[in-house]
Amino acid sequence: GGGGYTLNKAALKMLVGTFPNCAPHDVNSGEDLLVTQCLKKEGIEPYWTTDETGAERYDHVSPEVEFNFDSKKNPLFWYSYYTGNENIGPQRVVKRAVS
């Protein structure tokens, strides 16, 4: 799975309340995109969780990929266009990651 996300109690209650009407029949591996879609429909705008340098707080891929990834060498890999993180090596992640 992915790195995850953080919601406060109010946002979580609202999100659960959207489940019957927000993409109830979608079955795919992009649940994070569906959660974002449901939150936006309720007026909650999710935001990127990178720090001021672009380093990731939530690790979406294995440490091996994260530390060795270079989007210029792998432009077609999904992570290249998902993340705006241009850092290379250990600078790709914050010193105290959430997950």
C-alpha positions in Angstrom: 0.0 0.0 0.0 0.8 3.7 -0.1 2.2 5.8 2.6 -1.2 7.0 4.0 -2.7 10.2 5.0 -3.7 12.1 8.1 -7.2 13.3 8.8 -8.7 15.0 11.9 -11.8 13.5 13.5 -14.2 15.9 11.8 -12.8 15.2 8.4 -12.9 11.5 9.0 -16.6 11.6 10.1 -17.4 13.6 7.0 -15.5 11.3 4.8 -17.3 8.2 6.1 -20.6 9.9 5.6 -19.8 10.4 1.9 -19.1 6.7 1.2 -22.7 5.8 0.2 -22.7 8.4 -2.6 -19.0 9.1 -3.5 -17.8 6.5 -6.0 -19.6 3.6 -4.2 -18.9 1.1 -6.9 -15.3 2.0 -7.8 -12.9 -0.8 -7.1 -9.3 0.0 -7.9 -5.9 0.5 -6.3 -6.2 4.3 -6.3 -8.2 4.6 -3.1 -6.1 7.7 -2.2 -7.4 9.5 -5.3 -11.0 8.4 -4.4 -10.6 9.8 -0.9 -9.3 13.0 -2.3 -12.3 13.2 -4.7 -14.8 12.6 -1.8 -13.1 15.2 0.4 -13.2 17.8 -2.4 -16.9 17.2 -3.0 -17.4 18.2 0.7 -15.3 21.3 0.4 -12.2 19.9 2.0 -9.1 20.6 0.0 -6.3 18.1 0.6 -2.8 19.3 0.3 0.6 17.9 -0.5 2.5 16.6 2.5 6.0 17.4 1.3 8.2 19.7 3.3 9.6 23.0 2.1 12.4 21.2 0.2 10.0 18.8 -1.6 11.0 15.8 0.5 8.3 13.3 1.2 6.7 12.9 4.7 4.8 9.8 3.6 6.8 7.2 1.7 4.8 5.8 -1.2 7.4 3.4 -2.4 10.0 1.2 -0.8 13.1 2.8 0.7 15.2 1.3 -2.0 13.2 3.1 -4.7 12.9 6.3 -2.7 16.6 6.6 -2.0 17.7 5.5 -5.5 15.0 7.1 -7.6 15.9 9.7 -10.3 12.9 11.0 -12.3 15.2 12.1 -15.1 16.4 8.5 -15.6 12.9 7.0 -15.2 10.5 9.5 -16.8 7.8 6.9 -17.5 7.6 5.4 -14.0 4.4 6.6 -12.4 6.3 8.1 -9.5 8.0 10.5 -11.9 4.8 12.4 -12.7 3.1 11.9 -9.4 5.7 13.6 -7.2 7.1 17.0 -7.8 10.1 15.9 -5.7 13.3 16.6 -7.7 15.5 15.6 -4.8 17.8 12.6 -5.3 18.9 10.0 -2.8 18.3 10.4 1.0 17.1 14.0 0.4 13.9 12.6 -1.1 12.6 11.9 2.3 12.3 14.1 5.4 14.5 13.2 8.4 11.4 12.3 10.5 8.9 10.7 8.1 5.3 10.0 9.1 5.2 6.6 7.4 
